[in-house]
Amino acid sequence: MDFAVIISSLLSGLLGAMGFGGGSVLIIYLTSFLSLPQKQAQGINLVFFIPIALLSVIMYSRQKIINFKEILPVIIPALMGAFAGFMLLNFIPGEIAGKLFGGLLVLMGIRQIFIKY
């Protein structure tokens, strides 16, 4: 197995479990280093994070960090948004999806630099 695959997978899992969006690392690796199309990278990312998300939910739940009563009202709208996003992606070319993803990362990065905690 390629060393870069191991490192990107480790970083993606680590950041994903911490809630930092490890999928960003994985998608960047898949598109930049493996030259996969944006949409394929996004699909792989989703499958990759199912076990990571499940393990993280279990671990956070054991530590009483997740308040499920607060989460319940947003689950249905979030699922509806995920479905709408998937449907919308069928009409957006991969190149544009990649540019949107990159732009979102830049905006999130700028916000993180200037946000006060």
VOFI-632843 format. One record per residue: residue number from 1; residue in one letter; x, y, z of N, C-alpha, C, O in turn. Coordinates in steps of 0.02 Angstrom, whole numbers, padded with zeros to 5 digits. Layout:
// residues N
<NUM; 'a'; <X; Y; Z>; <X; Y; Z>; <X; Y; Z>; <X; Y; Z>>;
...
// end
This chain:
// residues 117
<1; 'm'; <00042; -00059; 00000>; <00000; 00000; 00000>; <00045; 00062; 00000>; <00096; 00064; 00033>>;
<2; 'd'; <00024; 00112; -00037>; <00061; 00174; -00044>; <00062; 00213; 00022>; <00011; 00217; 00057>>;
<3; 'f'; <00119; 00240; 00040>; <00127; 00278; 00102>; <00079; 00338; 00104>; <00052; 00353; 00157>>;
<4; 'a'; <00069; 00371; 00047>; <00024; 00429; 00044>; <-00048; 00409; 00060>; <-00085; 00447; 00090>>;
<5; 'v'; <-00067; 00349; 00039>; <-00135; 00324; 00054>; <-00143; 00315; 00129>; <-00194; 00334; 00158>>;
<6; 'i'; <-00093; 00286; 00161>; <-00095; 00275; 00233>; <-00098; 00341; 00270>; <-00138; 00348; 00316>>;
<7; 'i'; <-00057; 00389; 00252>; <-00055; 00454; 00285>; <-00121; 00491; 00276>; <-00148; 00518; 00324>>;
<8; 's'; <-00146; 00494; 00214>; <-00208; 00531; 00201>; <-00267; 00498; 00237>; <-00312; 00532; 00262>>;
<9; 's'; <-00267; 00431; 00239>; <-00321; 00396; 00274>; <-00317; 00408; 00349>; <-00368; 00419; 00382>>;
<10; 'l'; <-00257; 00407; 00377>; <-00247; 00420; 00448>; <-00269; 00491; 00466>; <-00305; 00501; 00515>>;
<11; 'l'; <-00248; 00540; 00426>; <-00268; 00609; 00439>; <-00343; 00619; 00431>; <-00374; 00654; 00471>>;
<12; 's'; <-00372; 00588; 00381>; <-00444; 00594; 00370>; <-00483; 00565; 00428>; <-00530; 00596; 00452>>;
<13; 'g'; <-00463; 00507; 00451>; <-00497; 00475; 00508>; <-00488; 00516; 00571>; <-00535; 00526; 00609>>;
<14; 'l'; <-00427; 00540; 00583>; <-00413; 00580; 00642>; <-00454; 00644; 00643>; <-00487; 00660; 00692>>;
<15; 'l'; <-00452; 00681; 00588>; <-00489; 00744; 00584>; <-00564; 00732; 00584>; <-00602; 00771; 00614>>;
<16; 'g'; <-00586; 00678; 00551>; <-00658; 00663; 00550>; <-00684; 00646; 00619>; <-00738; 00669; 00638>>;
<17; 'a'; <-00646; 00608; 00657>; <-00668; 00590; 00725>; <-00669; 00650; 00771>; <-00707; 00652; 00819>>;
<18; 'm'; <-00627; 00699; 00756>; <-00625; 00760; 00797>; <-00677; 00811; 00774>; <-00685; 00863; 00805>>;
<19; 'g'; <-00713; 00795; 00720>; <-00764; 00841; 00695>; <-00736; 00898; 00653>; <-00770; 00948; 00643>>;
<20; 'f'; <-00676; 00889; 00627>; <-00644; 00942; 00588>; <-00652; 00933; 00513>; <-00621; 00969; 00474>>;
<21; 'g'; <-00694; 00887; 00491>; <-00705; 00878; 00419>; <-00647; 00843; 00385>; <-00617; 00869; 00338>>;
<22; 'g'; <-00632; 00784; 00409>; <-00578; 00745; 00379>; <-00591; 00728; 00306>; <-00544; 00712; 00270>>;
<23; 'g'; <-00653; 00732; 00285>; <-00670; 00720; 00215>; <-00636; 00769; 00169>; <-00622; 00753; 00111>>;
<24; 's'; <-00621; 00828; 00194>; <-00586; 00877; 00153>; <-00517; 00850; 00134>; <-00495; 00856; 00077>>;
<25; 'v'; <-00482; 00822; 00182>; <-00416; 00793; 00170>; <-00422; 00736; 00119>; <-00383; 00732; 00072>>;
<26; 'l'; <-00470; 00692; 00130>; <-00478; 00635; 00086>; <-00496; 00656; 00015>; <-00468; 00630; -00033>>;
<27; 'i'; <-00543; 00703; 00008>; <-00563; 00725; -00059>; <-00505; 00759; -00094>; <-00495; 00748; -00154>>;
<28; 'i'; <-00467; 00800; -00059>; <-00409; 00833; -00089>; <-00359; 00780; -00112>; <-00331; 00786; -00167>>;
<29; 'y'; <-00346; 00730; -00071>; <-00300; 00677; -00090>; <-00325; 00640; -00152>; <-00287; 00629; -00200>>;
<30; 'l'; <-00388; 00620; -00150>; <-00416; 00581; -00206>; <-00415; 00619; -00272>; <-00401; 00591; -00324>>;
<31; 't'; <-00432; 00684; -00269>; <-00434; 00723; -00331>; <-00366; 00747; -00353>; <-00351; 00747; -00413>>;
<32; 's'; <-00324; 00767; -00306>; <-00259; 00796; -00324>; <-00205; 00744; -00337>; <-00165; 00751; -00383>>;
<33; 'f'; <-00203; 00691; -00297>; <-00149; 00643; -00303>; <-00169; 00580; -00342>; <-00126; 00549; -00375>>;
<34; 'l'; <-00232; 00562; -00340>; <-00254; 00503; -00378>; <-00292; 00523; -00441>; <-00311; 00480; -00481>>;
<35; 's'; <-00302; 00588; -00450>; <-00336; 00615; -00510>; <-00406; 00586; -00521>; <-00427; 00578; -00578>>;
<36; 'l'; <-00441; 00571; -00467>; <-00509; 00546; -00473>; <-00555; 00606; -00486>; <-00542; 00661; -00462>>;
<37; 'p'; <-00609; 00595; -00523>; <-00658; 00649; -00532>; <-00689; 00669; -00465>; <-00695; 00628; -00420>>;
<38; 'q'; <-00709; 00732; -00460>; <-00736; 00760; -00397>; <-00794; 00719; -00371>; <-00797; 00703; -00312>>;
<39; 'k'; <-00841; 00701; -00415>; <-00901; 00665; -00392>; <-00883; 00595; -00366>; <-00912; 00572; -00317>>;
<40; 'q'; <-00835; 00562; -00398>; <-00814; 00496; -00375>; <-00779; 00503; -00307>; <-00789; 00462; -00263>>;
<41; 'a'; <-00738; 00554; -00299>; <-00704; 00566; -00235>; <-00755; 00579; -00180>; <-00746; 00555; -00123>>;
<42; 'q'; <-00807; 00616; -00195>; <-00859; 00629; -00145>; <-00894; 00565; -00124>; <-00909; 00554; -00066>>;
<43; 'g'; <-00909; 00522; -00173>; <-00941; 00458; -00157>; <-00897; 00414; -00114>; <-00921; 00384; -00066>>;
<44; 'i'; <-00834; 00409; -00131>; <-00786; 00369; -00092>; <-00782; 00398; -00021>; <-00781; 00361; 00028>>;
<45; 'n'; <-00780; 00464; -00016>; <-00776; 00497; 00048>; <-00835; 00478; 00092>; <-00826; 00464; 00152>>;
<46; 'l'; <-00895; 00476; 00064>; <-00954; 00459; 00104>; <-00950; 00387; 00130>; <-00967; 00375; 00188>>;
<47; 'v'; <-00929; 00341; 00088>; <-00923; 00271; 00110>; <-00868; 00264; 00162>; <-00875; 00226; 00210>>;
<48; 'f'; <-00813; 00300; 00152>; <-00756; 00298; 00198>; <-00776; 00320; 00268>; <-00751; 00292; 00317>>;
<49; 'f'; <-00821; 00369; 00272>; <-00836; 00397; 00337>; <-00894; 00365; 00374>; <-00908; 00383; 00431>>;
<50; 'i'; <-00927; 00317; 00344>; <-00981; 00283; 00381>; <-00953; 00249; 00443>; <-00979; 00261; 00497>>;
<51; 'p'; <-00901; 00207; 00438>; <-00876; 00175; 00500>; <-00844; 00225; 00547>; <-00848; 00217; 00608>>;
<52; 'i'; <-00812; 00278; 00520>; <-00781; 00328; 00564>; <-00834; 00366; 00602>; <-00827; 00378; 00662>>;
<53; 'a'; <-00888; 00385; 00568>; <-00942; 00421; 00601>; <-00975; 00377; 00654>; <-00990; 00401; 00709>>;
<54; 'l'; <-00986; 00314; 00638>; <-01018; 00269; 00686>; <-00975; 00261; 00749>; <-01000; 00266; 00805>>;
<55; 'l'; <-00911; 00249; 00740>; <-00866; 00243; 00797>; <-00863; 00307; 00837>; <-00863; 00306; 00899>>;
<56; 's'; <-00861; 00364; 00803>; <-00859; 00429; 00838>; <-00922; 00441; 00878>; <-00918; 00465; 00934>>;
<57; 'v'; <-00980; 00424; 00850>; <-01043; 00433; 00886>; <-01043; 00389; 00949>; <-01065; 00412; 01002>>;
<58; 'i'; <-01020; 00329; 00942>; <-01017; 00284; 01001>; <-00971; 00314; 01055>; <-00989; 00316; 01113>>;
<59; 'm'; <-00912; 00336; 01035>; <-00864; 00362; 01083>; <-00889; 00427; 01115>; <-00882; 00436; 01175>>;
<60; 'y'; <-00916; 00472; 01075>; <-00942; 00535; 01102>; <-01003; 00522; 01147>; <-01012; 00556; 01197>>;
<61; 's'; <-01044; 00473; 01129>; <-01102; 00457; 01170>; <-01080; 00430; 01238>; <-01109; 00447; 01289>>;
<62; 'r'; <-01030; 00387; 01238>; <-01005; 00360; 01302>; <-00979; 00415; 01348>; <-00983; 00408; 01409>>;
<63; 'q'; <-00953; 00468; 01319>; <-00927; 00523; 01359>; <-00981; 00575; 01374>; <-00967; 00627; 01404>>;
<64; 'k'; <-01042; 00561; 01354>; <-01100; 00606; 01366>; <-01090; 00674; 01333>; <-01112; 00725; 01360>>;
<65; 'i'; <-01056; 00676; 01276>; <-01044; 00738; 01241>; <-01101; 00754; 01193>; <-01114; 00813; 01178>>;
<66; 'i'; <-01136; 00704; 01169>; <-01191; 00714; 01122>; <-01257; 00717; 01160>; <-01273; 00673; 01200>>;
<67; 'n'; <-01294; 00771; 01148>; <-01361; 00778; 01177>; <-01411; 00761; 01122>; <-01426; 00803; 01080>>;
<68; 'f'; <-01436; 00700; 01122>; <-01479; 00677; 01069>; <-01545; 00716; 01064>; <-01574; 00721; 01010>>;
<69; 'k'; <-01568; 00744; 01119>; <-01630; 00784; 01118>; <-01620; 00847; 01076>; <-01667; 00870; 01044>>;
<70; 'e'; <-01561; 00875; 01077>; <-01547; 00935; 01037>; <-01538; 00918; 00963>; <-01550; 00960; 00920>>;
<71; 'i'; <-01517; 00857; 00949>; <-01502; 00836; 00880>; <-01566; 00816; 00842>; <-01571; 00828; 00782>>;
<72; 'l'; <-01613; 00786; 00877>; <-01673; 00759; 00843>; <-01709; 00809; 00798>; <-01728; 00790; 00743>>;
<73; 'p'; <-01719; 00872; 00818>; <-01755; 00919; 00775>; <-01719; 00935; 00709>; <-01751; 00957; 00661>>;
<74; 'v'; <-01654; 00924; 00705>; <-01618; 00941; 00644>; <-01604; 00881; 00599>; <-01580; 00889; 00543>>;
<75; 'i'; <-01619; 00821; 00623>; <-01603; 00762; 00583>; <-01643; 00759; 00518>; <-01615; 00749; 00464>>;
<76; 'i'; <-01709; 00769; 00521>; <-01751; 00766; 00461>; <-01731; 00820; 00411>; <-01721; 00805; 00353>>;
<77; 'p'; <-01725; 00884; 00432>; <-01704; 00935; 00383>; <-01634; 00920; 00354>; <-01622; 00933; 00295>>;
<78; 'a'; <-01589; 00892; 00395>; <-01522; 00876; 00370>; <-01525; 00821; 00318>; <-01491; 00824; 00267>>;
<79; 'l'; <-01566; 00770; 00329>; <-01574; 00717; 00280>; <-01606; 00743; 00216>; <-01588; 00723; 00161>>;
<80; 'm'; <-01654; 00789; 00223>; <-01684; 00819; 00164>; <-01633; 00860; 00125>; <-01632; 00859; 00064>>;
<81; 'g'; <-01591; 00896; 00161>; <-01537; 00934; 00129>; <-01487; 00890; 00094>; <-01463; 00906; 00039>>;
<82; 'a'; <-01470; 00833; 00125>; <-01424; 00786; 00094>; <-01453; 00757; 00030>; <-01418; 00751; -00021>>;
<83; 'f'; <-01517; 00741; 00031>; <-01550; 00715; -00029>; <-01552; 00768; -00083>; <-01538; 00754; -00141>>;
<84; 'a'; <-01569; 00830; -00065>; <-01572; 00885; -00113>; <-01502; 00897; -00143>; <-01495; 00909; -00203>>;
<85; 'g'; <-01450; 00894; -00101>; <-01382; 00904; -00125>; <-01362; 00850; -00174>; <-01329; 00864; -00224>>;
<86; 'f'; <-01380; 00788; -00159>; <-01365; 00733; -00204>; <-01400; 00743; -00271>; <-01370; 00734; -00324>>;
<87; 'm'; <-01464; 00762; -00268>; <-01502; 00773; -00330>; <-01473; 00831; -00370>; <-01468; 00828; -00431>>;
<88; 'l'; <-01454; 00884; -00335>; <-01424; 00943; -00368>; <-01358; 00925; -00401>; <-01342; 00950; -00455>>;
<89; 'l'; <-01320; 00882; -00369>; <-01255; 00862; -00396>; <-01262; 00826; -00463>; <-01215; 00825; -00503>>;
<90; 'n'; <-01320; 00796; -00476>; <-01331; 00764; -00541>; <-01333; 00815; -00598>; <-01324; 00796; -00656>>;
<91; 'f'; <-01345; 00879; -00582>; <-01350; 00930; -00633>; <-01288; 00975; -00636>; <-01283; 01018; -00680>>;
<92; 'i'; <-01242; 00966; -00589>; <-01182; 01008; -00586>; <-01123; 00968; -00612>; <-01109; 00913; -00587>>;
<93; 'p'; <-01088; 00994; -00663>; <-01028; 00958; -00687>; <-00976; 00951; -00632>; <-00971; 00993; -00587>>;
<94; 'g'; <-00937; 00898; -00636>; <-00886; 00884; -00585>; <-00836; 00941; -00576>; <-00815; 00954; -00520>>;
<95; 'e'; <-00818; 00976; -00631>; <-00770; 01030; -00625>; <-00799; 01087; -00582>; <-00763; 01117; -00542>>;
<96; 'i'; <-00862; 01101; -00592>; <-00894; 01155; -00553>; <-00901; 01132; -00480>; <-00891; 01172; -00434>>;
<97; 'a'; <-00919; 01069; -00469>; <-00925; 01043; -00401>; <-00858; 01050; -00365>; <-00856; 01068; -00307>>;
<98; 'g'; <-00803; 01036; -00400>; <-00737; 01042; -00371>; <-00720; 01114; -00353>; <-00692; 01128; -00300>>;
<99; 'k'; <-00739; 01161; -00397>; <-00726; 01231; -00383>; <-00769; 01256; -00324>; <-00745; 01295; -00283>>;
<100; 'l'; <-00831; 01233; -00321>; <-00874; 01250; -00264>; <-00845; 01223; -00199>; <-00845; 01258; -00148>>;
<101; 'f'; <-00821; 01161; -00201>; <-00790; 01131; -00142>; <-00729; 01171; -00120>; <-00721; 01186; -00061>>;
<102; 'g'; <-00685; 01187; -00168>; <-00625; 01226; -00152>; <-00642; 01295; -00124>; <-00611; 01318; -00077>>;
<103; 'g'; <-00692; 01327; -00154>; <-00713; 01393; -00130>; <-00741; 01389; -00059>; <-00728; 01433; -00018>>;
<104; 'l'; <-00779; 01338; -00046>; <-00806; 01329; 00022>; <-00750; 01318; 00072>; <-00753; 01345; 00128>>;
<105; 'l'; <-00700; 01279; 00054>; <-00643; 01269; 00099>; <-00607; 01335; 00114>; <-00588; 01349; 00170>>;
<106; 'v'; <-00599; 01376; 00062>; <-00566; 01441; 00072>; <-00607; 01485; 00118>; <-00580; 01515; 00165>>;
<107; 'l'; <-00673; 01490; 00106>; <-00716; 01530; 00148>; <-00716; 01506; 00221>; <-00713; 01546; 00267>>;
<108; 'm'; <-00719; 01440; 00230>; <-00717; 01412; 00298>; <-00651; 01427; 00331>; <-00649; 01443; 00391>>;
<109; 'g'; <-00597; 01423; 00294>; <-00531; 01438; 00321>; <-00524; 01510; 00342>; <-00498; 01525; 00396>>;
<110; 'i'; <-00548; 01556; 00300>; <-00546; 01627; 00317>; <-00587; 01641; 00380>; <-00566; 01677; 00424>>;
<111; 'r'; <-00646; 01611; 00383>; <-00690; 01621; 00441>; <-00655; 01596; 00505>; <-00658; 01629; 00556>>;
<112; 'q'; <-00622; 01538; 00501>; <-00588; 01510; 00560>; <-00531; 01554; 00584>; <-00517; 01558; 00644>>;
<113; 'i'; <-00499; 01588; 00537>; <-00443; 01632; 00556>; <-00469; 01692; 00597>; <-00436; 01713; 00644>>;
<114; 'f'; <-00526; 01718; 00578>; <-00551; 01780; 00609>; <-00605; 01770; 00662>; <-00625; 01819; 00693>>;
<115; 'i'; <-00628; 01709; 00673>; <-00681; 01699; 00722>; <-00652; 01704; 00792>; <-00595; 01684; 00805>>;
<116; 'k'; <-00691; 01731; 00838>; <-00669; 01737; 00907>; <-00707; 01685; 00948>; <-00768; 01679; 00944>>;
<117; 'y'; <-00671; 01647; 00988>; <-00702; 01595; 01029>; <-00711; 01619; 01099>; <-00736; 01582; 01142>>;
// end
